[in-house]
Structures are given as structure tokens and as C-alpha cells.
Amino acid sequence: MPPDSRGVNNVAKNVAKRPAAKAAASKADDDLFINAAPERALFVEMLTLDIESIPAIMDLIDNSIDGARALADEDGELSGYWVKVVASSSEFVIEDNCGGIDLDVARKYAFRFGRPEEYKGTKGSVGQFGVGMKRALFKLGRRFAVDSRAESTSFSLEVPVDEWVADEDPIWRFEMEKASRSYNSAKGGRGTKITVTELRESIAEDLADAQFLSLLREQIRYRHQAAIEQGLEIILNRDLLRGYTQELLAGKNFAPINRSFVVKSDDGDVAVRIIAGIVPKERSEIAKDDGEAENFRGASDAGWWIFCNDRLLFMRNRDRLTGWGDPLPSYHPQYRQFRGWVWMSASDTAALPWNTTKTGVDEDSRVWRQVRAQIKVVGQQVVSVLNKLKTEEQKAETDADMPTVLAMRGRSSCSQRTSTRTRRSTSPLRRRLLARSPRARSR
């Protein structure tokens, strides 16, 4: 065979071998990859494992409040907006008139698990991680329906959770019952109604328990006191919830500590306001001995109250988180007149040092460490005055020996509602921060 013909034959043989070689290589490549797609059932279980029923409900109320604030004027007044919650052993319903969810927002963002970076939510909102609403709905029951009416769009969505979990489609999606891009909000109004049925057994038991509902009522009043103060109506089982106020003592020569500052972070500035002082003694406590702890077994509002974007994270905190026990003394009933409030506000919620359930702080956060250092300083100042009061009351023989006590007796009271709340209308620093933020995330 001539040399050139041998070359042609060799080329032909190599070409013939290529498909088999390519198939072998493809199989080898397949062996290098692992299917790491999450199972829906495991995802739902893990998503709801670390959140309790009340924080889940709070997340849904947060969404309504964020919607109202997106429509509010510069003063942040929420008068005219309402949120109605109906909770029973058979169903949970939350309805509002707070603007509704736009159809495109619902399709692209609101029902996704996690928030895409490009999505810009309401500035100064509570939502951050993009899991709150879905986690809450999965936590509460096995079927939920969402009906929403926005400015020019509307939609209805119903999800049987067990069927969705059993669906093996690798693409996760929800299918709407109906959707419209020609909705007339001038006639039909704006708002969202969420109905959860087939409640989980533990949730049904909670919502049938009068004591649990009483706790829920208290938690809503406390944790959403800022929104209530700004005019929002929150109604639980036909009961209009009232705001929560406190009074701090003030006099000619003394006043509550009022400190404001800004903490820088990679996600933007955080405006911080700290107010702390002393509340009047209850009449029933005046004759009791502060040294006898058993005299003060009742609930007390003493301690620190900590807010992020007006959402209460901690109430009555009296442990090491806010300096009690280090460097302050451990909490004792003699400090029951202590009250302190901390407001941290940011346009981009990623700058705030809170966890995903809005029930705690990230103690490793640089923002929190700086805020905590100031909390300790302020706490020591108030505790020092309370210690002086006790010493003078126990040891003073004449009026000259108890200047602090006499100053307190001649005091007036200043309301926590007017003096320790950071209203948006009286916080130009907060408005400047919101105005210049480059981006904000929402739930």
C-alpha cells in the first residue's frame, strides 16, 4: 500500500474512534459531578425549624407595615392604614390595606427563596433576607392563599404545601390562580389578604389557647409600638391594639440621657439613638424594701428595649448582652426603675445587626459592638444614680444628706411616647440616611 493511502486509512480510523472516545470522556466527566439539588421537604423543614409561631406571625405583620411605610409621606405618618389579624384553631388570616404586592414583584421577587441583589425594596424597611413571608406561611399551615391588589395589577395564588413539596420538578415555582395587569385600584382599593388553612397541629393548639393569644397581643403591641404610634391600626380578633408608653423622670437639675451617633458599616450608615433614665416608683412599691428580692416577683419592664428600623428585637433585657453583670452589677430589684431604649436605623437593612427571625442580634457585628459599648456607658450612669438613691434613702439623717432623693421628689415626668421615640418627622439624620442609600433590600 502506498504511503499516502496508509495516511488516509489512519485518518479514517481515528475519525471512526472519535464518537466512542467522546462518549467515554463524557461519562468520565459525569462521574465528576454530584447532584446537590435540595429536597423540598428538607428545605421546608429546615426553613421553619428555628422560628416559633409568634415570630412567624410578626414577619407577616412586618410585610404589611413595610407596605404602609412605602406609601407614607415624609413625616412617616401611617394614619388610615390598618392590619387585621384573625387567629383561630381552624385558620389564620391577615389582611391589610397597605398597598398590595405588584404582580411583577410577586412573580420575580416576593415568592422567591432569597432576595436577588438587583431588587430594591422599601428604604428603611424590616425585610432583608427574602425568606420571611415564605417561612411564616410554611410554619403556620399546609395550605395558604394570597390575594393581592396593587396600583394597577392584582393576582390570586393558592399553594397546597404538601403537594408542592411532593413535586419532583427541579424548577421550583408557584402557579397563580389568576392575574391581571388592568386592575383599577381607584375602584377596588389596594391591599393583601393571606389565608392559611390546614394549620399545623402545634399552631392550631396555640391559636386555640387564650393565654397564647394574650401573649401574641402583648408582643404585637410591644414589637410594633412605633407603627401604632405613627397611626397604623392593628386589630387582633376584632380587638384594636393600643400602643405602649413609658414615663421617665426629669427635673430642674437632671434629665434622661439622650445620645445620638452614627456607626459606619460596609452596607451603609446606621443612625443610633440611646435614651435611658429612671421611671417613677409604683405606689405599691414605695414602702417595700429593695433588699428583699422576694417582694418583687411580678413582671417588670425594667431593662433595655432594642429596636432595628422601629422593629423591637429585645424587651426588658437585663443580661450580659446589654452589660448587666459586666460591667454593670447583675440585675436586682433595686434597679427596677431603670429603663433604656436603643433605636438603630438604616436605609439598607443589611447594615443592621439582627438575625433572620428579627429576635436577636449578631454579637460579632461591628455595628453591634460599637452600640453595645455605648449602652454599657449609659447603663453605668443610670445605675450610679439609682445606687445613690438607695444609699441616701437608707442612710440620710437630714435633707442635706439626700440631694438626689429631693431632686427626684421635685421632678416631673416626661412621656416615653414624646421624649424617647424617634419620629421620622423629627429625625433629619434618619431622613438623610434613607435619602442617600444606594440600595435597600426588602422581604
C-alpha positions as CSV (number, residue, x, y, z in Angstrom):
1,M,0.0,0.0,0.0
2,P,1.4,3.5,-0.9
3,P,2.4,5.7,1.9
4,D,-0.3,8.3,1.1
5,S,-3.1,5.7,1.2
6,R,-1.9,4.5,4.6
7,G,-2.2,8.0,5.9
8,V,-5.8,8.3,4.6
9,N,-6.7,5.0,6.2
10,N,-5.2,6.1,9.6
11,V,-7.2,9.3,9.5
12,A,-10.4,7.3,8.7
13,K,-9.7,5.0,11.7
14,N,-9.1,8.0,14.0
15,V,-12.4,9.6,12.9
16,A,-14.2,6.3,13.4
17,K,-12.9,6.1,17.0
18,R,-13.8,9.7,18.0
19,P,-17.5,9.1,18.9
20,A,-16.6,6.3,21.3
21,A,-13.8,8.3,22.8
22,K,-16.1,11.3,23.2
23,A,-18.7,9.2,24.9
24,A,-16.1,7.7,27.3
25,A,-14.9,11.2,28.1
26,S,-18.4,12.4,28.7
27,K,-19.1,9.6,31.0
28,A,-15.9,10.3,32.9
29,D,-17.0,14.0,33.2
30,D,-20.4,12.9,34.5
31,D,-18.7,10.9,37.2
32,L,-17.1,14.1,38.5
33,F,-20.4,15.9,39.2
34,I,-22.6,15.4,42.2
35,N,-26.4,16.2,42.3
36,A,-26.6,18.7,45.2
37,A,-30.1,19.9,44.4
38,P,-32.1,20.4,47.7
39,E,-35.1,18.2,48.6
40,R,-38.2,20.4,49.0
41,A,-39.3,18.6,52.2
42,L,-35.9,19.1,53.8
43,F,-35.8,22.7,52.8
44,V,-39.2,23.5,54.3
45,E,-38.3,21.6,57.5
46,M,-35.0,23.5,57.9
47,L,-36.5,26.8,57.0
48,T,-39.2,26.6,59.7
49,L,-37.2,24.7,62.3
50,D,-35.7,27.8,64.1
51,I,-38.7,30.1,64.1
52,E,-41.6,29.9,66.6
53,S,-45.2,30.8,65.9
54,I,-45.2,34.4,67.2
55,P,-42.1,35.5,65.3
56,A,-43.6,33.9,62.2
57,I,-46.8,36.0,62.7
58,M,-44.6,39.1,63.3
59,D,-42.9,38.5,59.9
60,L,-46.3,38.7,58.2
61,I,-47.2,41.9,60.1
62,D,-43.8,43.3,59.2
63,N,-44.6,42.9,55.5
64,S,-47.8,44.9,55.9
65,I,-46.1,47.7,57.8
66,D,-43.3,47.9,55.2
67,G,-46.1,48.3,52.6
68,A,-47.7,51.1,54.5
69,R,-44.4,52.9,55.0
70,A,-43.6,52.7,51.3
71,L,-46.8,54.8,50.8
72,A,-46.4,57.1,53.8
73,D,-45.5,60.8,53.5
74,E,-42.2,62.3,54.6
75,D,-43.4,62.5,58.2
76,G,-43.9,58.8,58.3
77,E,-47.5,59.0,59.4
78,L,-49.5,55.8,58.9
79,S,-52.9,57.1,59.8
80,G,-55.6,55.4,57.5
81,Y,-53.7,52.2,57.1
82,W,-54.7,49.0,59.0
83,V,-53.8,45.4,59.5
84,K,-56.4,42.9,60.6
85,V,-55.4,39.5,62.1
86,V,-57.9,36.7,62.7
87,A,-56.4,33.8,64.6
88,S,-58.3,30.6,65.5
89,S,-57.7,26.9,65.6
90,S,-59.1,26.4,62.1
91,E,-57.4,29.2,60.2
92,F,-55.1,32.2,60.3
93,V,-55.9,35.3,58.3
94,I,-54.0,38.6,57.9
95,E,-55.5,41.3,55.8
96,D,-54.3,44.9,55.2
97,N,-54.9,48.0,53.0
98,C,-51.2,48.7,52.8
99,G,-50.6,49.0,49.1
100,G,-50.7,45.4,47.9
101,I,-48.0,43.4,46.0
102,D,-47.3,44.4,42.4
103,L,-47.7,41.4,40.0
104,D,-44.1,41.7,38.7
105,V,-42.7,42.0,42.3
106,A,-44.7,38.8,43.2
107,R,-43.5,36.9,40.1
108,K,-39.9,37.9,40.3
109,Y,-39.1,38.6,43.9
110,A,-41.7,38.2,46.7
111,F,-42.1,34.5,46.4
112,R,-38.5,33.6,45.7
113,F,-36.4,32.0,48.4
114,G,-33.8,34.6,49.0
115,R,-33.6,38.2,47.7
116,P,-31.8,38.9,44.4
117,E,-29.2,41.7,44.7
118,E,-30.8,43.8,42.0
119,Y,-34.1,44.1,43.9
120,K,-34.6,47.4,45.6
121,G,-37.2,47.2,48.3
122,T,-38.6,49.8,50.7
123,K,-36.0,52.1,52.2
124,G,-35.8,51.7,56.0
125,S,-37.9,48.5,55.9
126,V,-37.7,45.4,58.1
127,G,-37.3,42.7,55.5
128,Q,-33.8,41.8,54.4
129,F,-33.2,38.1,53.6
130,G,-36.1,37.3,51.3
131,V,-37.3,34.3,53.4
132,G,-39.7,35.8,56.0
133,M,-43.1,35.5,54.3
134,K,-42.5,32.1,52.8
135,R,-41.0,30.7,56.1
136,A,-44.0,32.1,58.0
137,L,-46.6,30.6,55.7
138,F,-44.8,27.2,55.7
139,K,-44.6,27.4,59.5
140,L,-48.3,28.1,60.1
141,G,-50.0,25.6,57.8
142,R,-50.2,23.2,54.9
143,R,-52.2,25.4,52.6
144,F,-52.2,29.1,52.0
145,A,-53.8,31.6,49.7
146,V,-52.7,35.1,48.8
147,D,-54.9,37.7,47.2
148,S,-53.3,41.0,46.4
149,R,-54.4,44.2,44.8
150,A,-51.7,46.8,43.9
151,E,-52.0,50.1,42.0
152,S,-52.7,48.5,38.6
153,T,-52.2,44.8,39.0
154,S,-53.8,42.0,41.0
155,F,-53.3,38.3,41.5
156,S,-54.5,35.3,43.4
157,L,-52.3,32.4,44.4
158,E,-53.1,29.2,46.3
159,V,-50.5,26.7,47.4
160,P,-51.2,23.3,48.8
161,V,-47.9,22.9,50.6
162,D,-47.8,19.1,50.8
163,E,-48.4,18.8,47.0
164,W,-45.8,21.4,46.3
165,V,-43.3,19.5,48.5
166,A,-44.0,16.2,46.7
167,D,-43.5,17.8,43.2
168,E,-40.2,16.4,41.8
169,D,-39.8,19.2,39.2
170,P,-36.3,20.5,39.6
171,I,-37.5,24.0,38.9
172,W,-39.2,25.5,42.0
173,R,-42.3,27.6,41.1
174,F,-45.7,28.6,42.3
175,E,-48.6,28.9,39.9
176,M,-51.1,31.7,40.3
177,E,-54.8,31.1,40.0
178,K,-55.4,34.4,38.2
179,A,-53.5,37.6,37.5
180,S,-54.5,40.9,35.9
181,R,-52.5,43.8,34.6
182,S,-55.6,46.1,34.2
183,Y,-56.7,46.3,37.8
184,N,-58.4,49.6,38.8
185,S,-57.3,50.3,42.4
186,A,-59.4,53.5,42.4
187,K,-62.5,51.3,42.5
188,G,-61.3,48.2,44.2
189,G,-58.7,49.6,46.7
190,R,-55.2,48.3,47.4
191,G,-54.1,45.6,49.9
192,T,-53.3,42.0,50.6
193,K,-55.2,39.1,52.2
194,I,-53.4,36.0,53.3
195,T,-55.3,32.9,54.5
196,V,-53.6,29.9,56.0
197,T,-55.6,26.7,56.5
198,E,-54.8,23.1,57.4
199,L,-52.9,24.5,60.3
200,R,-50.0,22.5,61.7
201,E,-51.1,20.8,64.9
202,S,-48.9,22.9,67.2
203,I,-50.1,26.1,65.6
204,A,-53.8,25.1,65.9
205,E,-53.2,24.4,69.6
206,D,-51.5,27.7,70.1
207,L,-54.2,29.7,68.3
208,A,-56.9,28.0,70.4
209,D,-55.2,28.9,73.6
210,A,-56.4,32.1,75.3
211,Q,-53.1,32.6,77.1
212,F,-51.2,32.3,73.9
213,L,-53.4,34.9,72.2
214,S,-52.9,37.2,75.2
215,L,-49.1,36.8,74.7
216,L,-49.5,37.4,71.0
217,R,-51.5,40.6,71.7
218,E,-48.8,41.8,74.1
219,Q,-46.0,41.0,71.6
220,I,-47.7,42.9,68.8
221,R,-48.2,45.9,71.0
222,Y,-44.6,46.0,72.1
223,R,-42.8,44.9,69.0
224,H,-44.8,47.2,66.7
225,Q,-45.3,50.1,69.1
226,A,-43.6,52.5,66.7
227,A,-46.0,51.8,63.8
228,I,-49.0,52.0,66.2
229,E,-47.8,55.4,67.5
230,Q,-47.4,56.6,63.9
231,G,-51.1,55.9,63.3
232,L,-51.3,52.3,62.0
233,E,-54.3,50.3,63.3
234,I,-53.5,46.7,64.2
235,I,-56.6,44.6,65.0
236,L,-56.3,41.1,66.5
237,N,-59.5,39.2,66.6
238,R,-61.5,42.4,66.5
239,D,-59.5,44.0,69.3
240,L,-57.8,47.3,68.4
241,L,-54.4,47.2,70.0
242,R,-53.1,50.2,71.9
243,G,-49.6,51.5,71.9
244,Y,-47.2,51.2,74.8
245,T,-45.8,54.2,76.6
246,Q,-43.4,54.8,79.5
247,E,-42.5,57.9,81.5
248,L,-39.0,59.0,82.6
249,L,-38.3,61.3,85.4
250,A,-37.0,64.7,84.7
251,G,-36.3,67.7,86.9
252,K,-34.6,71.0,87.2
253,N,-31.1,69.5,87.7
254,F,-31.5,66.2,85.9
255,A,-32.9,64.6,82.8
256,P,-32.8,61.3,80.9
257,I,-29.7,60.6,79.0
258,N,-30.2,61.2,75.3
259,R,-27.4,60.3,72.9
260,S,-27.3,60.1,69.1
261,F,-24.5,59.0,66.8
262,V,-23.7,57.2,63.6
263,V,-21.9,53.9,63.1
264,K,-20.3,53.2,59.7
265,S,-20.6,49.8,58.1
266,D,-19.8,48.2,54.7
267,D,-23.6,48.3,53.9
268,G,-24.2,51.9,54.9
269,D,-24.6,54.1,57.9
270,V,-26.6,53.2,60.9
271,A,-28.2,56.0,62.9
272,V,-28.3,55.2,66.6
273,R,-30.2,56.8,69.4
274,I,-30.0,55.8,73.0
275,I,-32.3,57.1,75.7
276,A,-32.1,55.9,79.3
277,G,-33.4,57.1,82.7
278,I,-35.5,56.4,85.7
279,V,-39.3,55.8,85.9
280,P,-41.4,56.7,88.9
281,K,-41.9,54.1,91.5
282,E,-45.2,52.3,91.6
283,R,-47.2,53.4,94.6
284,S,-47.5,49.7,95.7
285,E,-43.7,49.5,95.8
286,I,-42.8,52.7,97.7
287,A,-42.8,51.0,101.1
288,K,-41.1,47.8,100.1
289,D,-37.5,47.1,100.9
290,D,-35.3,47.0,97.8
291,G,-33.1,44.5,99.6
292,E,-35.8,41.9,99.8
293,A,-36.0,40.4,96.3
294,E,-39.0,38.2,97.1
295,N,-41.0,41.4,97.4
296,F,-40.7,41.9,93.6
297,R,-41.8,38.7,92.0
298,G,-44.1,40.4,89.4
299,A,-43.2,41.2,85.8
300,S,-41.2,44.3,85.3
301,D,-40.5,46.4,82.3
302,A,-37.0,47.3,83.7
303,G,-34.1,46.8,81.3
304,W,-33.2,47.7,77.8
305,W,-35.6,47.8,74.8
306,I,-33.7,47.5,71.5
307,F,-35.2,48.3,68.1
308,C,-34.0,48.0,64.5
309,N,-35.8,50.1,62.0
310,D,-38.6,50.6,64.6
311,R,-39.0,46.8,65.0
312,L,-38.5,45.7,68.6
313,L,-35.9,42.9,68.9
314,F,-35.5,42.8,72.7
315,M,-37.7,43.9,75.5
316,R,-36.7,44.2,79.2
317,N,-33.2,42.9,78.5
318,R,-31.3,42.5,81.8
319,D,-28.4,40.2,81.0
320,R,-24.9,40.3,79.7
321,L,-26.0,41.3,76.2
322,T,-26.6,44.8,77.4
323,G,-23.9,44.9,80.1
324,W,-25.7,43.6,83.1
325,G,-23.2,41.6,85.2
326,D,-20.3,43.1,83.1
327,P,-19.5,45.9,83.8
328,L,-22.9,46.7,85.5
329,P,-23.9,44.8,88.6
330,S,-26.2,41.8,87.9
331,Y,-29.8,42.9,87.8
332,H,-31.5,43.2,91.2
333,P,-35.0,44.6,92.1
334,Q,-33.3,47.8,93.3
335,Y,-32.8,48.7,89.6
336,R,-36.5,48.1,88.7
337,Q,-36.8,51.8,87.9
338,F,-34.2,51.5,85.1
339,R,-35.4,52.0,81.5
340,G,-33.4,52.2,78.4
341,W,-34.2,52.3,74.7
342,V,-31.9,51.9,71.7
343,W,-33.0,52.6,68.1
344,M,-30.8,51.5,65.2
345,S,-32.0,52.8,61.9
346,A,-30.6,52.2,58.4
347,S,-31.8,52.5,54.8
348,D,-30.2,49.2,53.8
349,T,-31.3,46.6,56.3
350,A,-28.2,44.6,55.7
351,A,-26.3,47.2,57.8
352,L,-28.4,46.3,60.9
353,P,-27.0,43.7,63.3
354,W,-30.0,41.4,63.6
355,N,-30.7,37.8,62.8
356,T,-33.1,36.4,60.2
357,T,-36.0,36.0,62.6
358,K,-35.6,39.6,64.0
359,T,-35.4,38.2,67.5
360,G,-31.8,38.7,68.3
361,V,-28.6,40.4,67.3
362,D,-25.4,39.3,65.7
363,E,-23.0,39.7,68.6
364,D,-20.0,39.6,66.2
365,S,-21.3,42.5,64.2
366,R,-19.0,45.6,64.3
367,V,-22.1,47.8,64.4
368,W,-23.4,46.0,67.5
369,R,-20.1,46.1,69.3
370,Q,-19.9,49.8,69.0
371,V,-23.5,50.3,70.0
372,R,-23.1,47.9,72.9
373,A,-20.1,49.8,74.2
374,Q,-22.3,52.9,74.4
375,I,-25.1,51.0,76.0
376,K,-22.7,50.0,78.8
377,V,-21.6,53.5,79.4
378,V,-25.1,54.9,79.6
379,G,-26.2,52.0,81.7
380,Q,-23.5,52.7,84.2
381,Q,-24.5,56.3,84.5
382,V,-28.2,55.5,85.3
383,V,-27.2,52.7,87.7
384,S,-24.9,55.1,89.5
385,V,-27.9,57.4,90.2
386,L,-30.1,54.5,91.4
387,N,-27.3,53.4,93.8
388,K,-27.1,57.0,95.1
389,L,-30.9,57.0,95.6
390,K,-30.7,53.8,97.6
391,T,-27.8,54.9,99.7
392,E,-29.4,58.3,100.6
393,E,-32.8,56.7,101.4
394,Q,-31.1,54.2,103.8
395,K,-28.5,56.4,105.5
396,A,-29.6,60.1,105.2
397,E,-30.4,61.7,108.5
398,T,-31.3,65.2,107.2
399,D,-32.5,66.7,103.9
400,A,-29.0,67.9,103.3
401,D,-27.9,64.3,103.2
402,M,-30.2,63.3,100.3
403,P,-29.9,65.7,97.4
404,T,-30.7,63.1,94.8
405,V,-33.8,62.0,96.6
406,L,-35.0,65.6,97.0
407,A,-34.3,66.2,93.3
408,M,-36.5,63.2,92.4
409,R,-39.3,64.4,94.7
410,G,-39.4,67.7,92.9
411,R,-39.4,66.0,89.5
412,S,-41.8,66.0,86.6
413,S,-42.4,63.1,84.2
414,C,-41.6,63.1,80.5
415,S,-43.5,60.7,78.4
416,Q,-41.6,57.9,76.5
417,R,-44.1,58.5,73.7
418,T,-43.0,62.1,73.1
419,S,-39.5,62.1,74.5
420,T,-37.9,58.7,73.7
421,R,-39.5,57.9,70.4
422,T,-37.6,58.7,67.2
423,R,-40.3,60.0,65.0
424,R,-39.4,60.2,61.3
425,S,-40.7,63.8,61.2
426,T,-38.1,64.8,63.9
427,S,-35.2,62.8,62.7
428,P,-33.4,64.7,59.9
429,L,-30.4,62.4,60.3
430,R,-32.5,59.4,59.7
431,R,-34.1,61.0,56.6
432,R,-30.7,61.9,55.2
433,L,-29.5,58.4,55.6
434,L,-32.6,57.0,53.9
435,A,-32.3,59.5,51.0
436,R,-28.7,58.8,50.2
437,S,-28.7,55.0,50.5
438,P,-27.6,53.3,47.3
439,R,-29.7,50.3,47.7
440,A,-32.2,48.6,50.1
441,R,-33.4,45.1,50.4
442,S,-36.9,44.0,51.3
443,R,-38.6,40.8,52.3
